Amino acid sequence: MSIDLQMQIRSNPNLYRYLREYSYWYKKLNRNPLAIKEMEKEMKQRYKLTMEDKVNQISQGIEMIRTLIDVIR
């Protein structure tokens, strides 16, 4: 694996953790360094870091606050 790719992975703690948990990516990245984009996408889906997941978390938080306010009234 190239030094540049290693530095890119280590600069992102989530990506580094994902690589350690799913070691089959070592082989994929050694064969095709451009697969880093695919790995990032998979990591975001696995750790729920996509924009859709963030919106869902916010909406759930708002719904919880709304329910709490209704209970207090």
Secondary structure by P-SEA (a helix, b strand, c coil): ccaaaaaaaaacaaaaaaaaaccaaaaaaaacccaaaaaaaaaaaaacccaaaaaaaaaaaaaaaaaaaaaac
